[in-house]
């Protein structure tokens, strides 16, 4: 496959595509990231809940109801992955969960809900209120992951994640 076959994504040596933020599918033509497990093998990159998450892109595209997907970073030899997460999710109903290596497995480390711009008092002490949330996790066999889930009603602006 060529770069054109991947609709702006990166064509890997195995013929599969690493899709840009906001796109997924075998050829990166699906404009909506929440579809199964989106995998990136790049040392740095981006993921988002949709092509227009948080007002990015040509149109504001809110994430879908009943979303259930994951975004995996797979870099052989990586010991840690640092995520920078901006989010606007339905508080207590929709969430982004960051998984990292712990006790020999990939386990949930942090669950984010609500908005990175409006954190509750208990979270404000732990995290930098009003700023994108920095979450660094140990990789398990070179893998770290984000999971996104939403309930059946109510949608917000979504999330945008960069990692290194």
Residue frames relative to the residue before (quaternion, step in Angstrom):
aa qw qx qy qz dx dy dz
X 1.0000 0.0000 0.0000 0.0000 0.00 0.00 0.00
X 0.3022 -0.7418 0.5711 0.1797 3.55 -1.18 0.60
X 0.7120 -0.4219 0.3275 0.4559 3.57 -1.31 0.12
X 0.6309 0.5293 -0.3331 0.4593 3.60 1.03 -0.74
X 0.6360 0.5284 -0.3245 0.4594 3.60 1.05 -0.73
X 0.7095 0.4274 -0.2422 0.5052 3.58 1.20 -0.52
X 0.4003 -0.7573 0.4503 0.2520 3.62 1.24 0.33
X 0.7929 -0.2949 0.1443 0.5134 3.59 0.79 1.01
X 0.5630 0.5795 -0.3927 0.4392 3.59 1.26 -0.07
X 0.5421 -0.5960 0.4759 0.3527 3.55 -1.31 -0.07
X 0.3123 -0.7439 0.5644 0.1748 3.55 -0.78 1.06
X 0.2792 -0.7718 0.5531 0.1429 3.56 -0.72 1.11
X 0.6733 -0.5120 0.3576 0.3959 3.56 -1.28 0.34
X 0.6687 0.4854 -0.3095 0.4706 3.61 1.17 -0.45
X 0.5971 -0.6072 0.3418 0.3976 3.60 1.31 0.16
X 0.5867 0.5582 -0.3784 0.4483 3.59 1.26 -0.06
X 0.4268 -0.7131 0.5056 0.2317 3.56 -1.28 0.41
X 0.2306 -0.6757 0.6764 0.1811 3.55 -1.20 0.70
X 0.2616 -0.8273 0.4859 0.1055 3.55 -0.33 1.32
X 0.5059 -0.6224 0.4915 0.3392 3.58 -1.17 0.57
X 0.6983 -0.4611 0.3420 0.4274 3.55 -1.28 0.36
X 0.7905 0.3062 -0.2416 0.4722 3.55 -0.94 0.94
X 0.7445 0.3275 -0.2011 0.5460 3.59 1.27 -0.10
X 0.0082 0.7860 -0.6179 0.0166 3.54 -1.16 0.59
X 0.4958 0.6348 -0.4978 0.3215 3.54 -1.31 -0.10
X 0.7110 -0.4750 0.3128 0.4134 3.55 -1.27 0.33
X 0.7977 0.2280 -0.1189 0.5454 3.59 1.06 -0.73
X 0.5292 -0.6718 0.3735 0.3593 3.60 1.26 0.44
X 0.4645 0.7033 -0.4328 0.3198 3.61 1.15 0.45
X 0.5891 0.5660 -0.3788 0.4349 3.62 1.23 -0.17
X 0.2321 -0.7972 0.5474 0.1045 3.59 -0.50 1.23
X 0.6342 0.4182 -0.3761 0.5306 3.52 0.22 1.31
X 0.3156 -0.8278 0.4354 0.1600 3.55 -0.30 1.23
X 0.6574 0.5482 -0.3327 0.3957 3.58 1.04 -0.59
X 0.3816 0.6839 -0.5103 0.3553 3.52 0.23 1.35
X 0.8325 -0.1364 0.0593 0.5337 3.60 -0.25 1.24
X 0.6731 -0.4251 0.3721 0.4772 3.55 -0.93 -0.98
X 0.1788 -0.7600 0.6196 0.0805 3.56 -0.60 1.19
X 0.1295 -0.8229 0.5528 0.0210 3.58 -0.62 1.15
X 0.0653 -0.7673 0.6366 0.0407 3.54 -1.04 0.84
X 0.1962 -0.7805 0.5854 0.0985 3.54 -0.96 0.93
X 0.4693 0.6642 -0.4407 0.3799 3.58 1.29 0.22
X 0.5432 -0.6335 0.4427 0.3281 3.59 -1.12 0.61
X 0.7613 0.1294 -0.1044 0.6267 3.59 1.25 -0.40
X 0.2178 0.7918 -0.5533 0.1396 3.57 -1.14 0.51
X 0.3810 -0.7024 0.5604 0.2176 3.51 -1.40 -0.19
X 0.0713 -0.7396 0.6663 0.0626 3.52 -1.30 0.54
X 0.0238 0.7903 -0.6116 -0.0283 3.59 -1.21 0.41
X 0.6141 -0.5738 0.4053 0.3599 3.53 -1.27 0.43
X 0.7812 -0.0723 0.0417 0.6187 3.60 1.22 -0.46
X 0.6935 -0.4923 0.3304 0.4093 3.56 -1.27 0.29
X 0.7705 0.3088 -0.1690 0.5315 3.59 1.13 -0.58
X 0.2074 0.8208 -0.5103 0.1513 3.58 1.18 0.51
X 0.8534 0.0545 -0.0887 0.5107 3.56 -1.02 0.91
X 0.6996 -0.4956 0.2605 0.4439 3.57 1.08 0.75
X 0.4597 0.6667 -0.4629 0.3603 3.62 1.24 0.15
X 0.7379 0.4029 -0.2880 0.4584 3.57 -1.15 0.43
X 0.7363 -0.4477 0.2999 0.4092 3.52 -1.34 -0.10
X 0.7999 0.0960 -0.0584 0.5895 3.60 1.12 -0.49
X 0.5013 -0.6266 0.5009 0.3244 3.54 -1.22 0.55
X 0.0056 -0.8072 0.5883 -0.0469 3.57 -0.46 1.20
X 0.2454 -0.7699 0.5740 0.1326 3.55 -0.52 1.18
X 0.5634 -0.5967 0.4486 0.3540 3.55 -1.16 0.58
X 0.5621 -0.6330 0.4296 0.3142 3.55 -1.23 0.47
X 0.5393 -0.5679 0.5027 0.3661 3.52 -1.32 0.33
X 0.8274 0.1948 -0.1839 0.4936 3.56 -1.23 0.62
X 0.2519 0.7608 -0.5466 0.2427 3.57 1.05 0.79
X 0.0982 0.7623 -0.6351 0.0767 3.55 -1.10 0.72
X 0.3238 0.7470 -0.5116 0.2747 3.56 -0.11 1.26
X 0.2461 -0.7600 0.5816 0.1533 3.54 -1.31 0.16
X 0.2218 -0.7327 0.6341 0.1092 3.51 -1.33 0.53
X 0.0829 -0.8375 0.5400 -0.0071 3.57 -0.41 1.24
X 0.2085 -0.7213 0.6493 0.1209 3.52 -1.11 0.85
X 0.0149 0.8055 -0.5894 0.0596 3.58 -0.60 1.17
X 0.1587 0.7713 -0.5899 0.1787 3.52 -0.22 1.32
X 0.3774 -0.7443 0.4992 0.2333 3.61 -0.31 1.21
X 0.8088 0.2587 -0.2141 0.4827 3.56 -0.93 0.94
X 0.4974 0.6496 -0.4442 0.3651 3.62 1.21 -0.18
X 0.2621 -0.7734 0.5590 0.1439 3.56 -0.95 0.90
X 0.7916 0.0779 -0.0186 0.6057 3.57 1.12 -0.73
X 0.1288 -0.7435 0.6471 0.1095 3.55 -1.27 0.47
X 0.1882 -0.7714 0.6008 0.0919 3.56 -0.90 0.99
X 0.1363 -0.7838 0.6045 0.0407 3.55 -0.77 1.13
X 0.1352 -0.7281 0.6653 0.0951 3.56 -1.17 0.71
X 0.0527 -0.8504 0.5209 -0.0522 3.58 -0.32 1.31
X 0.0709 -0.7280 0.6810 0.0356 3.56 -0.93 1.04
X 0.0934 0.8302 -0.5409 0.0969 3.59 -0.75 0.94
X 0.0383 -0.7347 0.6769 0.0208 3.50 -1.32 0.59
X 0.1344 0.8128 -0.5362 0.1839 3.56 0.05 1.39
X 0.5972 -0.5389 0.4399 0.3993 3.55 -1.22 0.45
X 0.4566 -0.7392 0.4311 0.2434 3.56 -0.48 1.28
X 0.8634 0.0912 -0.1337 0.4778 3.55 -0.94 1.09
X 0.7049 0.4404 -0.2708 0.4857 3.61 1.22 -0.12
X 0.7651 0.2011 -0.1044 0.6028 3.59 1.07 -0.76
X 0.0303 0.8369 -0.5433 0.0591 3.60 -0.92 0.77
X 0.2661 -0.6671 0.6653 0.2036 3.47 -1.46 0.34
X 0.1139 -0.7832 0.6104 0.0309 3.54 -0.83 1.03
X 0.2242 -0.7647 0.5923 0.1192 3.59 -0.90 0.97
X 0.1249 -0.7970 0.5898 0.0348 3.56 -0.79 1.08
X 0.0168 0.7923 -0.6088 0.0365 3.53 -1.04 0.82
X 0.6707 -0.5086 0.3653 0.3975 3.53 -1.32 0.07
X 0.2015 0.7439 -0.6162 0.1621 3.53 -0.89 1.02
X 0.8508 0.0395 -0.0523 0.5214 3.57 -0.95 0.90
X 0.7074 -0.5003 0.2626 0.4247 3.59 0.97 0.88
X 0.7266 0.3499 -0.2354 0.5424 3.60 1.20 0.37
X 0.5024 -0.5922 0.5241 0.3495 3.56 -1.35 0.12
X 0.0589 0.8301 -0.5421 0.1167 3.59 -0.36 1.30
X 0.5965 -0.5572 0.4255 0.3906 3.62 -1.18 0.49
X 0.1724 -0.7883 0.5865 0.0699 3.58 -0.93 0.98
X 0.8023 0.0050 0.0587 0.5940 3.60 0.89 -1.00
X 0.1264 -0.7540 0.6381 0.0910 3.58 -1.14 0.73
X 0.1292 -0.7976 0.5882 0.0327 3.58 -0.75 1.13
X 0.0917 0.7693 -0.6268 0.0832 3.58 -0.98 0.91
X 0.6745 0.4365 -0.3478 0.4832 3.59 -1.17 0.40
X 0.6151 -0.5440 0.4160 0.3906 3.58 -0.92 -0.89
X 0.4798 -0.6520 0.5006 0.3067 3.57 -1.04 0.75
X 0.6508 0.5069 -0.3184 0.4671 3.62 1.24 -0.29
X 0.7856 0.2116 -0.1074 0.5714 3.60 1.20 -0.44
X 0.0442 0.8249 -0.5592 0.0706 3.56 0.22 1.25
X 0.5292 -0.6141 0.4842 0.3292 3.54 -1.16 0.62
X 0.7077 -0.4882 0.3062 0.4087 3.57 -1.23 0.46
X 0.6768 0.4966 -0.3155 0.4426 3.60 0.89 -0.82
X 0.6832 0.4639 -0.2908 0.4833 3.59 1.05 -0.70
X 0.5942 0.6026 -0.3681 0.3852 3.60 1.06 -0.70
X 0.6355 0.5260 -0.3380 0.4531 3.60 1.08 -0.61
X 0.7055 0.4622 -0.2607 0.4697 3.57 1.06 -0.76
X 0.7972 0.2381 -0.0830 0.5485 3.56 0.98 -0.89
X 0.5555 -0.5976 0.4537 0.3585 3.59 -1.23 0.34
X 0.3180 -0.7796 0.5079 0.1820 3.58 -0.17 1.27
X 0.8135 0.2550 -0.2090 0.4791 3.56 -1.02 0.88
X 0.6845 0.4354 -0.2766 0.5152 3.59 1.24 -0.08
X 0.5962 -0.5084 0.4406 0.4381 3.58 -1.19 0.34
X 0.4341 -0.7164 0.4883 0.2447 3.56 -1.01 0.80
X 0.2389 -0.7529 0.6009 0.1227 3.56 -0.87 1.03
X 0.0299 0.7823 -0.6191 0.0612 3.53 -0.77 1.08
X 0.0661 -0.7855 0.6153 0.0100 3.59 -0.65 1.13
X 0.0231 -0.8064 0.5902 -0.0282 3.55 -0.77 1.07
X 0.5161 -0.5854 0.5189 0.3488 3.53 -1.26 0.48
X 0.3816 -0.7013 0.5504 0.2442 3.57 -1.03 0.77
X 0.2682 -0.7238 0.6096 0.1805 3.56 -1.15 0.63
X 0.8165 -0.1449 0.0335 0.5579 3.57 -0.40 1.28
X 0.7306 -0.4481 0.2178 0.4669 3.57 0.98 0.97
X 0.6624 0.5004 -0.2970 0.4718 3.61 1.26 0.16
X 0.0387 0.7170 -0.6959 0.0086 3.53 -1.21 0.80
X 0.1366 -0.8288 0.5424 0.0152 3.57 -1.07 0.62
X 0.1932 -0.7112 0.6571 0.1584 3.52 -1.34 0.48
X 0.1263 -0.7557 0.6357 0.0940 3.55 -1.10 0.72
X 0.1272 -0.7793 0.6107 0.0589 3.54 -1.07 0.80
X 0.0599 0.7869 -0.6115 0.0573 3.55 -0.96 0.89
X 0.0573 -0.7760 0.6275 0.0283 3.55 -1.11 0.79
X 0.4725 -0.6678 0.4931 0.2961 3.55 -1.19 0.53
X 0.7341 -0.4765 0.2899 0.3872 3.57 -1.32 -0.10
X 0.7819 0.2271 -0.1581 0.5586 3.64 1.16 -0.20
X 0.7873 0.3347 -0.2451 0.4562 3.55 -1.24 0.49
X 0.0683 0.7807 -0.6164 0.0765 3.54 -0.84 1.03
X 0.1851 -0.7670 0.6056 0.1028 3.55 -1.15 0.64
X 0.8017 -0.3538 0.2273 0.4247 3.55 -1.30 -0.36
X 0.5221 -0.6649 0.3996 0.3544 3.60 1.20 -0.38
X 0.4254 -0.6810 0.5215 0.2886 3.55 -1.15 -0.62
X 0.1394 -0.7304 0.6628 0.0887 3.49 -1.35 0.51
X 0.0556 -0.8080 0.5860 -0.0259 3.57 -0.78 1.07
X 0.0710 -0.7327 0.6714 0.0854 3.54 -1.07 0.75
X 0.0880 -0.8027 0.5883 0.0426 3.56 -1.13 0.56
X 0.0237 -0.7661 0.6415 0.0297 3.50 -1.37 0.41
